[in-house]
Structures are given as C-alpha cells and as structure tokens.
Amino acid sequence: MSADRSPSVSEVLPDETWKELQDTPDAVLIDVRTRPEWGFVGVPDLSTLSRSVILHEWRQFPDMAVNPSFSAALMEEFGDTLPSKVFFICRSGARSMEAATAFAAELQARGQRAECINVAEGFEGDLDANKHRGTTNGWKARGLPWRQS
C-alpha cells in the first residue's frame, strides 16, 4: 500500500454498531451532528455500556462549514491511547462518512491506525413517504437506546 493512498472507511448498520460497541470495550461512538441536533433530536445513549457518546461537530452550525479543528480535537480527546474502533454517526450517514474519512486521513498522515467506521443510515435515517425522518431506518427507528435533553 502506498503512503498517498486514500484511507478506507468501512460502513455498518446501527444495530451492528451497537453490537460492536458491546463487544469491543475500547470502541467509541462519535456523533458529528450539530449542537441543535443533539439538543432537539436526541443522541445515542450508551449508558448501559457504561460509556458516553463523544459529541463533536464535523460541520458547524449555523453555516455548516467544516470544523477545521475536528481531527485535532479528537486526537486530544483520545490522548496517548487510540481506540481500536471509531464509529461516526450523523443524521443519515453522509456527514459522518466525510468525518470518518477525514479522521482516517489524519491518522494515516500521523502514521497511526484505528479502524474508522461510518454508521450507515445515521441517527434518524432516510426520509419516509411523508418526508419525515426517524421512522424508516437509522438508530432511532431500529429501537436502539437514545435520549433527548
């Protein structure tokens, strides 16, 4: 593998993410949505796993520009010990894929490794026939633990 090759990011469904978080003690879940989304829509609840979700905006509200300190802040959060698996979740899976790819590239540039995984379908999932989210697929629709402030 050449050094300039783009890092790969795998993708799993929300229920597979939950199982991996249960089975992998050092795995983390990073919710990359915005502060308003966390507050008004809710967040995954990992309390039964004795863990918390890391809340870190990939695109910052209100202009939705990419957060230039995203990867550096995560590296600071992790300190000297990188998790073996880093799951990224957003509303539907698009922003979290961007964030996972950017973080994987940062790790590659630093010569470090952690498995970066996008949570397909995201927290709210796809739009239904009535143009509403949270009913068709995604973390909430699959009945996984979540909470709202």
Secondary structure, DSSP 8 states (H G I E B T S, - for coil): --TTS----EEE-HHHHHHHHHH-TT-EEEE-S-HHHHHHH-EE--GGGT---EE--SEETTTTEE-TTHHHHHHHHHTT---SEEEEE-SSSHHHHHHHHHHHHHHHHHT---EEEEETTTTT-S--TTS-SSSSSSTTTTT--EE--
